[in-house]
Amino acid sequence: MDKSVIKFSHCNKDIYCFFVPEECPECGVSFSGRRLEDAPISIPNPFSNGHKAPCSFLVAPSEHTFLRDFNGESDLHTGITDTKGVVYNYTKTGVQKDTLGWEKCISVPLVQPDMYSLIDQWDQYLEKFSSAQTWDPQCQRFDEEKHNCYNYTLAFINCVLATQDKRALSKDEFTQNFVVPRIKRASKYRMLCEEISRNYFYIVDSPPKEPEDGNSERSF
């Protein structure tokens, strides 16, 4: 989905669409000469071109069919990008280095822009790690449960953390903190796109606004 999702509010409704209409789809009031209750905002697209996301963890549908496969029921494939956007990913034939095919995926940046030393060594770490394939000495062949693309990517992440004298992340910890929130956003975005494509608009009740009270206490 290349169109941008736009959100605006009117008559106590949050309205999602691909463009701002001339009149409110809920009440029919013309917007000509009127101000919307809230200015239209663009909903950030959670999908990106993985080949333009260096030093990142990527998640994509296994068949690369974009939106419809981020529904919680499809197999997902994971990979790690080098500094040039080449995607290293583990498959039944071993580690692949893809220069195409990851144009629409979810990316999790793994390196801060000011971590120059790590960025300089990133490609070397990734190539050495992928060539050695010693990240799971108990199982050297692809296995959907025990020796798969996710185990490969997480093992590399923990290898890099070790070079930074940082503790390793468990599979559950990394999944819940870094992957699940982005998958949820992608699923919601997918739902919005589908609803808008079918009905032109997706309309829900606006959340109630808290009353303004200049004397009320605030806590931090």
Salt bridges, closest charged atoms under 4 A:
ASP14 OD2 - LYS7 NZ 3.85
ASP69 OD1 - ARG68 NH1 3.46
GLU103 OE2 - HIS51 NE2 3.78
ASP123 OD2 - LYS84 NZ 3.56
GLU127 OE1 - LYS97 NZ 2.99
ASP136 OD2 - HIS147 ND1 3.53
GLU173 OE2 - ARG167 NH2 2.45
GLU194 OE2 - ARG190 NH2 3.47
GLU195 OE2 - ARG198 NH2 2.98
ASP205 OD1 - LYS13 NZ 2.32
